[in-house]
């Protein structure tokens, strides 16, 4: 049986150099509580490179004592465990109280570059925000988050990170009994749009100001001296989100649950649930089993981000100006910049993907023309851009790309226009090809490969496929001889059409 309460380590036993700030905020921001111990925590995956970034000792984390910490059975010295309070719009519907229902923030550490990082245990037991849930996580979704979040980091896209996965020795019950797991998640912070909504809904302006000041100090210290730091904060978050969503779109990523409580004010990708990467390109692609109306489809993500940011702006109005009319005008002006900032970030990303060093008039039409041809030709998103990276300005060598299109005529017409545009660039073919390969991954976490690796680990305890997939995804832009199977899209019988949240 699991112990009634976790043990508290002393001295250097647990090896976590905590330096906490969120726990210094008033208690209405969170509930302090310890993780619920588990029967038999066992380390399954450890991100040693990330451990070293966090000034943690991988050897300790691999030890039995380390597994006890990562499983929530031992509380390291200096930790101040808490579950954060927040609210949110979920699929457009307002929920006034959400919060960490299955996660405990142990505390914060300062990494080797001087950055502050949260250490959180996800799947660590019930909290006051669990809404009658068990507070646990099944091993499969925990492993999915580890694989996908670390792939996003390898792509260079801002994201939470995964330090470790432990199995718990206990079953969790969803549609059936499944092995339990706990993810140690690392983030620049876990503060969300929904955190601001929690206090705005309660008209707690003092808490809003404390929270905004905390976010500025932690994530945007350059704004401390701004004439209006709170409108400047909104502007900075809008900018980071515009860049983030453009980055998602550039690799075919579909978050699946872009609720306001899943939008980080730090500009990171957070809360990997039924997320997935597109195989065949179509802007209406949805994988999430709970997104019945396609609200969070691939092509809808920019608009949803804009909507979520408007929710943040509404929260900040009392801080921006005492006059509601003036505050609204200032906030609206900032929010209205999102479409142009997103389009600029999207154009920059996709121009690089098709090999353009500079952006000129007409390039947006060139980008859109390729995407339209891909949609009509049912071409694979990742392979199209990767194989395009191999082409030169000479005609007659397009067979590998043309083979991806059911009807390649539209691609042929586009390719002629593309080559004419490349002729205006100064770079030679070799330099351009190298630049394109650096932004067009050869490998993504394809849904069928992720599911196969997870099934092997969960159903038979075979983690070799998981380690193989993880190794390939660590260098996604480098062609790896012998790993061609990880480039391939699914066969019809392998296609994964739905992904699941796991809560």
C-alpha positions in Angstrom: 0.0 0.0 0.0 1.1 3.6 -0.6 2.1 5.6 2.3 -0.4 8.1 3.7 1.9 11.0 3.2 5.2 11.6 1.4 8.5 11.8 3.2 10.3 15.1 3.4 14.0 15.0 2.5 16.7 16.9 4.4 20.1 18.2 3.4 21.3 17.3 0.0 19.4 14.0 -0.2 17.1 15.1 -3.0 19.4 17.4 -4.9 17.0 20.1 -6.2 18.2 23.7 -5.8 14.8 25.3 -5.3 14.4 29.1 -5.4 10.6 29.6 -5.3 8.7 32.8 -6.2 5.1 31.7 -7.1 4.7 30.3 -3.6 5.3 33.8 -2.2 2.1 35.1 -3.7 -1.1 35.2 -1.6 -2.7 31.8 -0.8 -5.7 32.5 -3.0 -3.4 31.9 -5.9 -3.1 28.2 -5.1 -3.6 25.4 -2.6 -0.6 24.1 -0.8 -0.6 20.3 -0.7 1.8 17.4 -1.2 1.6 14.8 -4.0 -0.2 11.6 -3.1 2.4 8.8 -2.8 2.3 5.8 -5.1 3.0 2.2 -4.5 6.2 1.6 -6.5 7.7 4.4 -8.5 10.1 3.2 -11.2 12.0 5.4 -13.6 11.2 4.7 -17.2 12.6 7.7 -19.1 15.1 10.4 -18.0 16.1 13.4 -20.0 19.7 13.7 -18.9 20.6 16.7 -21.1 17.7 18.6 -19.6 18.6 17.5 -16.1 22.1 19.0 -16.5 20.5 22.3 -17.9 18.6 22.5 -14.6 21.7 21.9 -12.5 20.3 18.5 -11.4 22.4 15.3 -11.0 21.3 12.6 -13.5 22.9 9.9 -11.4 20.7 10.9 -8.4 17.6 11.0 -10.6 18.3 7.5 -11.8 18.7 6.2 -8.3 15.9 4.7 -6.1 15.9 7.9 -4.1 15.4 9.9 -7.3 12.5 7.7 -8.4 10.9 8.4 -5.0 11.1 12.1 -5.7 9.9 11.9 -9.3 7.0 9.7 -8.1 5.9 12.2 -5.4 6.8 9.9 -2.5 9.7 12.1 -1.3 9.5 15.9 -1.1 12.9 17.5 -1.7 14.2 20.0 0.7 13.2 23.5 -0.4 10.1 22.4 -2.4 6.8 24.1 -1.6 4.3 21.9 -3.3 1.1 23.6 -4.5 -1.7 23.2 -7.0 -2.3 26.4 -9.0 -5.8 28.0 -9.3 -7.1 29.1 -12.7 -10.3 29.3 -14.7 -10.9 29.2 -18.5 -13.0 29.0 -21.6 -13.1 25.3 -22.7 -14.3 24.9 -26.2 -15.8 28.4 -25.9 -17.7 27.6 -22.7 -16.9 29.5 -19.5 -15.7 27.5 -16.5 -15.1 29.8 -13.5 -12.8 27.4 -11.6 -10.4 24.8 -13.0 -6.9 24.7 -11.6 -4.3 21.9 -11.4 -6.5 18.9 -11.1 -3.8 16.3 -11.4 -0.5 18.2 -11.1 1.6 19.6 -8.3 4.2 22.3 -8.7 7.1 21.3 -6.5 8.9 24.6 -7.0 11.3 26.5 -9.2 15.0 26.1 -10.0 17.3 28.4 -11.8 19.0 26.8 -14.7 22.6 27.0 -15.9 21.7 30.0 -18.1 20.1 31.9 -15.2 16.5 31.2 -16.4 13.8 30.3 -13.9 12.1 27.0 -14.5 9.1 25.3 -12.8 9.3 21.6 -11.8 5.9 20.0 -11.8 4.7 16.5 -11.2 1.8 15.7 -13.6 -0.4 12.7 -12.5 0.5 13.2 -8.9 -2.9 12.7 -7.3 -6.1 14.6 -6.5 -6.3 18.3 -5.6 -9.1 20.6 -4.6 -9.4 21.3 -8.4 -9.8 17.7 -9.5 -13.6 18.0 -10.1 -14.2 14.4 -8.8 -11.3 13.1 -10.9 -8.6 10.7 -9.5 -5.7 13.2 -10.2 -3.8 10.4 -11.9 -2.4 10.0 -15.4 -2.3 6.9 -17.5 1.2 5.9 -18.8 0.3 6.3 -22.5 -0.6 10.1 -22.4 2.4 10.8 -20.2 4.7 9.1 -22.7 2.9 11.0 -25.5 3.7 14.3 -23.9 7.3 13.4 -23.3 7.8 12.4 -26.9 5.9 15.3 -28.5 7.2 18.1 -26.2 10.8 17.0 -26.6 10.3 16.9 -30.4 8.9 20.5 -30.3 12.0 21.5 -28.4 14.2 19.9 -31.0 12.3 21.9 -33.7 13.3 25.0 -31.8 9.6 25.8 -31.0 9.0 27.3 -27.5 7.5 24.6 -25.3 7.3 23.0 -21.9 9.9 20.2 -21.5 9.8 16.7 -20.1 12.4 15.7 -17.5 11.3 12.2 -16.6 8.6 9.6 -16.6 8.0 7.1 -13.8 5.6 4.3 -13.6 3.6 4.2 -10.4 3.0 0.5 -9.8 -0.7 1.3 -9.7 -3.5 1.1 -12.2 -5.7 4.0 -13.3 -9.2 3.4 -14.6 -10.4 5.1 -17.8 -12.3 2.9 -20.3 -10.3 0.1 -18.8 -7.5 -0.4 -16.3 -4.2 1.1 -17.5 -0.8 1.4 -15.9 -0.2 4.7 -14.2 2.5 7.2 -14.9 3.8 10.5 -13.6 5.5 13.1 -15.9 8.0 15.6 -14.5 7.3 18.6 -16.5 9.5 21.7 -16.8 8.3 25.1 -17.8 9.3 28.7 -17.8 6.1 29.0 -15.8 2.6 27.5 -15.7 0.8 30.8 -15.7 -2.0 30.9 -18.3 -4.6 33.2 -19.7 -6.9 31.3 -17.5 -4.9 32.3 -14.4 -5.8 35.9 -15.1 -9.4 35.0 -15.9 -9.7 33.3 -12.4 -9.1 36.7 -10.7 -10.9 38.8 -13.2 -14.1 36.8 -12.8 -13.9 37.5 -9.0 -13.2 41.2 -9.6 -10.0 40.8 -7.6 -8.0 43.7 -9.0 -5.3 43.5 -6.3 -4.6 39.8 -7.3 -4.6 40.7 -11.0 -2.0 43.4 -10.3 0.1 41.0 -8.3 -0.1 38.4 -11.0 0.7 40.8 -13.8 3.7 42.2 -11.9 4.9 38.7 -11.2 4.6 37.8 -14.9 6.5 41.0 -15.9 9.2 40.3 -13.4 9.6 36.7 -14.5 9.0 36.8 -18.2 9.2 40.4 -19.4 11.5 42.3 -17.1 12.2 44.9 -19.9 8.7 46.1 -19.4 9.2 47.3 -15.8 10.0 50.8 -16.9 7.3 51.0 -19.6 4.9 54.0 -19.6 2.0 51.6 -19.2 3.5 48.2 -18.2 0.2 46.4 -18.4 -0.7 47.4 -22.0 3.0 46.6 -22.8 2.5 43.2 -21.2 -0.5 42.5 -23.4 1.5 43.6 -26.4 4.4 41.3 -25.5 2.1 38.3 -25.0 0.4 39.0 -28.4 3.8 39.1 -30.1 4.9 35.8 -28.6 1.7 34.1 -29.4 1.7 35.3 -33.0 5.2 33.8 -33.4 4.3 30.6 -31.6 1.2 29.8 -33.6 3.1 30.5 -36.8 5.8 28.0 -35.6 3.1 25.4 -35.0 1.7 25.9 -38.4 5.1 25.5 -40.0 5.5 21.9 -38.8 1.8 20.9 -39.2 1.2 20.8 -35.4 -2.4 20.6 -34.1 -2.7 21.3 -30.4 -6.2 20.0 -30.1 -7.4 21.8 -27.0 -6.6 25.5 -27.4 -8.7 26.5 -24.3 -7.7 29.7 -22.5 -6.4 27.6 -19.6 -4.0 25.9 -22.1 -2.4 29.2 -23.3 0.8 30.1 -21.6 1.5 33.8 -21.1 5.2 33.0 -21.5 4.5 32.1 -25.1 5.3 28.4 -24.8 3.4 25.4 -26.0 1.7 23.9 -23.0 -0.7 21.0 -22.1 -0.1 18.3 -24.7 -3.3 16.3 -24.7 -4.9 15.0 -28.0 -2.2 16.8 -30.0 -1.0 15.5 -33.3 1.0 16.3 -36.5 -0.7 16.3 -39.9 0.2 13.7 -42.4 -1.9 14.7 -45.5 -2.2 18.4 -45.7 -5.7 19.9 -45.2 -6.5 23.1 -43.1 -9.6 21.4 -41.7 -7.6 18.6 -40.1 -8.8 17.6 -36.6 -7.5 14.6 -34.6 -8.8 15.3 -31.1 -11.6 12.9 -30.2 -13.3 15.6 -28.1 -13.3 18.3 -30.8 -16.5 17.3 -32.5 -17.1 20.6 -34.2 -13.6 21.2 -35.4 -13.1 24.3 -33.3 -9.4 23.7 -32.9 -8.7 22.4 -36.4 -5.3 23.2 -37.9 -6.5 26.1 -39.9 -8.5 27.6 -37.0 -5.6 27.9 -34.6 -4.6 31.5 -35.5 -8.2 32.7 -35.0 -8.5 30.9 -31.7 -5.3 32.4 -30.5 -6.6 35.8 -31.4 -9.9 35.1 -29.4 -7.9 33.8 -26.4 -5.8 36.9 -26.4 -8.9 39.1 -26.4 -9.9 37.2 -23.2 -6.6 38.2 -21.7 -7.1 41.8 -22.7 -10.4 41.9 -21.0 -8.8 40.7 -17.8 -6.2 43.4 -17.9 -8.6 46.4 -18.5 -8.7 47.4 -14.8 -4.9 47.6 -14.8 -4.4 49.4 -18.1 -6.4 52.5 -17.1 -9.0 53.6 -14.5 -11.2 54.7 -17.3 -12.9 51.6 -18.7 -13.5 53.4 -22.0 -9.8 54.4 -22.4 -8.6 51.0 -21.2 -10.8 49.3 -23.8 -9.5 51.5 -26.6 -5.9 50.8 -25.6 -6.4 47.1 -25.3 -8.4 46.9 -28.6 -5.6 48.6 -30.4 -3.1 46.1 -29.1 -5.3 43.1 -29.9 -6.0 44.3 -33.4 -2.3 43.9 -34.2 -2.4 40.2 -33.9 -3.5 39.3 -37.5 -0.8 41.3 -39.1 1.9 40.1 -36.6 0.8 36.5 -37.2 0.7 36.9 -41.0 4.2 38.3 -40.9 5.5 35.5 -38.7 3.7 32.9 -40.9 5.1 34.4 -44.1 8.6 34.5 -42.7 8.4 30.8 -41.6 7.0 29.6 -44.9 9.2 31.7 -47.1 12.1 30.0 -45.4 10.5 26.6 -45.9 10.4 27.2 -49.7 13.9 28.6 -49.8 13.4 32.3 -50.0 16.0 34.4 -48.2 14.1 37.6 -48.6 10.3 38.3 -48.7 9.0 40.3 -51.6 5.7 41.3 -53.0 3.9 38.2 -54.4 5.6 35.7 -52.1 2.5 35.3 -49.9 0.6 34.2 -53.1 3.5 31.8 -53.9 3.3 30.2 -50.4 -0.5 30.0 -50.6 -0.3 28.5 -54.1 1.8 25.6 -52.8 -0.5 25.0 -49.9 -3.6 25.0 -52.2 -1.8 22.5 -54.6 -1.0 20.3 -51.6 -4.6 20.4 -50.3 -6.0 19.6 -53.8 -3.4 16.9 -54.4 -3.7 15.4 -50.9 0.1 15.7 -50.4 1.9 14.8 -47.2 2.8 18.1 -45.4 6.2 17.2 -44.0 7.5 15.2 -47.0 6.5 17.9 -49.5 8.6 20.5 -47.9 11.5 18.1 -47.1 11.7 16.8 -50.7 11.3 20.3 -52.0 14.6 21.1 -50.1 16.4 18.6 -52.4 15.5 20.3 -55.7 17.7 22.7 -57.7 16.7 25.3 -60.1 17.0 22.8 -63.0 13.7 21.4 -64.3 13.1 17.7 -64.8 14.2 16.4 -61.3 10.8 16.7 -59.5 9.7 13.1 -59.5 10.1 12.5 -55.8 7.9 15.6 -55.0 5.4 15.0 -57.8 4.8 11.5 -56.5 3.3 12.9 -53.3 0.4 14.6 -55.3 -2.6 12.6 -56.5 -2.8 15.0 -59.5 0.7 16.7 -59.9 -0.4 19.2 -62.5 -1.0 22.0 -60.0 2.5 21.3 -58.4 4.1 21.5 -61.9 2.6 24.9 -62.5 3.6 26.1 -59.1 7.2 24.7 -59.4 7.7 26.8 -62.6 6.7 30.0 -60.8 8.8 29.0 -57.8 12.0 28.5 -59.9 11.4 31.8 -61.6 11.3 33.4 -58.1 14.4 31.5 -57.0 16.3 33.0 -59.9 15.9 36.4 -58.2 17.7 35.2 -55.1 21.5 35.6 -54.6 22.1 32.2 -52.9 23.3 29.3 -55.0 21.4 26.0 -54.9 23.7 24.3 -52.3 23.3 27.1 -49.8 19.6 27.3 -50.3 19.1 23.6 -50.0 21.1 23.6 -46.7 19.0 26.5 -45.4 15.7 24.7 -46.4 16.8 21.4 -44.7 17.4 23.4 -41.5 13.8 24.4 -41.3 12.0 21.5 -42.9 12.2 18.5 -40.6 12.8 15.0 -42.1 11.2 13.5 -39.0 8.1 14.4 -37.0 6.3 12.4 -34.3 4.0 10.8 -36.8 0.8 9.6 -35.1 1.1 6.0 -36.2 4.6 5.7 -35.0 3.9 7.4 -31.7 0.9 5.1 -31.1 2.9 2.0 -32.0 5.7 3.0 -29.5 3.2 3.8 -26.8 1.3 0.5 -27.3 4.5 -1.4 -27.0 5.4 0.3 -23.8 2.0 0.2 -22.2 0.7 -3.2 -23.3 3.9 -5.3 -23.2 6.5 -3.2 -21.3 8.7 -2.9 -24.4 10.3 0.5 -24.3 12.8 -0.1 -27.2 10.5 1.4 -29.9 10.0 4.5 -27.6 13.7 5.0 -27.2 14.3 4.5 -31.0 11.7 7.1 -31.8 13.0 9.5 -29.2 16.5 9.2 -30.6 15.5 9.9 -34.2 13.5 13.0 -33.1 16.4 14.5 -31.2 17.9 15.6 -34.5 14.9 16.0 -36.8 16.5 18.1 -39.5 19.4 15.7 -40.1 18.9 12.8 -42.6 19.7 9.6 -40.7 20.6 6.7 -42.9 18.7 3.5 -42.0 15.8 5.5 -40.4 13.7 5.9 -43.5 10.7 4.2 -41.8 10.4 7.3 -39.6 10.1 9.6 -42.6 7.2 7.6 -44.1 3.6 8.5 -43.8 1.2 5.8 -42.6 -0.2 3.1 -44.8 -4.0 3.3 -45.0 -4.3 0.5 -42.3 -1.8 2.4 -40.0 -3.5 5.8 -40.1 -4.5 7.3 -36.8 -7.6 9.3 -37.1 -8.3 10.2 -33.5 -6.1 11.1 -30.5 -7.3 11.2 -26.9 -6.8 13.5 -23.9 -6.3 10.8 -21.3 -7.9 12.6 -18.4 
